[in-house]
């Protein structure tokens, strides 16, 4: 019995030691491929958040390897584990809009007039994120802007591929616009809003509804460091910030492939730019090109790259990248011209920075009024960090204040 107990203890110690080494190895590997630029305020906090994310991913991978659950499901579980209580200033209710789960935040304070309405689409690379991960953000928007906020729990990839997330967001928004009177919302003051992948969805929904004549027109679109195209992952910001947490260049391409196909089989081709035929890239170059990015954003070591062609086989797998409902930056001028007033927030140390800058130019060139706010010391995901008691960033709060 004593021998058996000793063996068991040694086994457990070995497992724990192996687990720690595996986690530390993953952290060291990720550190060697990451950098926190000197321009980021409070870099130690960003590093801590990054370590937490790495450890969560590693544990998820271990659980997947031993058959307990998938890495994706574990990360999602960890993201959702914190449940908030009631809010003294808000009525909060879970509903379904056209088979899509939503959570509505309504200010309790009475108003002499109808309130503003906000359709909110969370970020997370179409793979992660949920109503719960953006709960504090949506509460803050509802309270501070005295708005009725509808947070949409759209279907996630890779289980639900494109256009599932877009369709859920569109259907939920249509439903809300058709029933505004039930929530005391002014039909002339409804906005779509989203961060990261949610910004992509907000832009796509806004474009779709721009030509609709049977629903109230959107008052505005609020795009928080949105990802708006999948043609070129070699724009200046993708290389300058390729290893800056919380979104690496490789992960940005990985997520959009998960959304499109439910896998990342063509990741290398997407990263090197050999997934889209040269003639198609040249056709869109008037909109997706480093030439349209102000020179001041190219000073951090950007070097132009040669256009690469691709095989028919690869393009067949990713050709839907050219659809505006996935890459809103590629929409026709006639669609862009109908868009509502827009607010775009970008961060200097974000791979998606240039997507926002290019869309800003497209909107302005087509006569759409744009308010642009740039966080010089910001990084991807900073807005949703504002709610953390000890890992918040002043830039996140500053960005949120400008949004509202």
Secondary structure, 3 states (H helix, E strand, C coil): CHHHHHHHHHHHHHHHHHHHHHHHHHHHHHHHCCCCCCCCCCHHHHHHHHHHHHHHHHHHHHHHHCCCCCHHHHHHHHHHCCCCCCCCCEEEEEEEECCEEEEEEEECCCCCCCEEEEEEECCCCCCCCCCCCCHHHHHHHHHHHCEEEEEEECCCCCCCCCCHHHHHHHHHHHHHHHCHHHHCEEEEEEEEEEECHHHHHHHHHHHHHHCCCCCCCCCEEEEECCCCCCCCCCCHHHHHCCCCCCCCHHHHHHHHHHHHHCCCCCHHHHHHCCCCCHHHHHHHCCCCCHHHCCHHHCCCCCCCCCCCCCCHHHHHHHHHHHCCCCCHHHCCHHHHCCCCEEEEEEEEECCCHHHHHHHHHHHHHCCCCEEEEEEEEEECCCHHHCCCCCCCCHHHHHHHHHHC
